[in-house]
Amino acid sequence: MTDVTEAVAPDGRPGPDDTDAQVGAGAPERVGVLGGGRMGAGIAHAFVLAGSDVIVVERDPAAASAAQDRVAQSLRKSVERGWAEPLDELEGRLRVAVEASAFVDCDLVIEAVPEDEALKADALARVEAVLSPSASLASNTSSISIDRLAAALSRPERFLGLHFFNPVPASALVEIVLGERTDPALANDARAWVEAIGKTPVTVHDAPGFASSRLGVAIGLEAIRMVEEGVASPGDIDLAMELGYKHPVGPLRTTDIVGLDVRLGIAEQLHRELGERFAPPQLLRDMVAEGRLGKKSGRGFYDWT
């Protein structure tokens, strides 16, 4: 699973205000991002704008080149919207590589690989092995226990969760997730980093689904059950939440944007850890099996073609 999130722009695309937030002092000088997909590229973009030198590491040269293009395109949009620095200066702060050893001089590395616990644990251990003892390590996981991921690390006190939201440029929120052994000073540093990239931090302690994914998935699953039971149409359910509760995007449109397969994966994780209230509806399983994954496949609860 990739690109996990519960916060999106109203139409699922970066809005007019994305990348225009004010950034300030406090960003790390050298930031690494492991994984250059949509989430990793968005994270890299945010730190480049904040003045950090950023290196993105991918699995092979082709993926690294695609990640560089992804970040460069996002930076170009920022300049077109009026970002003060010229594009060549922004791109000069970005590098890509294919080996974790490229992170050796980083002050902070953020892991943004697919949402698989074993994959993340292995990736984090490989990255930690090349970092200095004073460097910080973070995971962009949306639902996997920070304490379980920390069990694979030699310096769990230098590790925490930094859960960004999709699309990163348009989202104002970053969830800071503290493990049992996270150094309190690191938590303070993380709040400064988040504010330096023009976003708002919320701090939660390690728990299944943290705060945002747990609440977002709970609402989304109930909305799917309502469709399954014939309570109302997807459009009317979403409109009720948008107008009645001021949600910028209804839960079913959000599910389409996030990806039904992604939502199913998080629900299954929470079902295992928190019980039947997170049991995925059969309709969700059926739609994923049929390839109706939402916006990325062209069809979900809505037609995106």
Buried (B, 14 or more C-beta within 10 A) or exposed (E): BBBBBBBBBEEBEBBEEBBBBEBEEBBBEBBBBBBBBBBBBBBBBBBBBBBBBBBBBBEEEEBBEBBBEBBBEBBBBBBEBEBEBEBEEBBEBBBBBBEBEBBBBBBBBBBBBBBBBEEBBEBBBBBBEBBEEEBBBBBBBBBBBBBBBBEBBEBBBBBBBBBBBBBBBBBEBBBBBBBEBBBEEBBEBBBBBBBBBBBEBBBBEBBBBBBBBBEBBBBBBEBBBBBEEEEBEBEEBBBBBBEEEEBBBBBBBBBBBBBBBBBBBBBBBBBEBBEEEBEBBEBBBEBBEEEBBBBBBEBBBBEBE
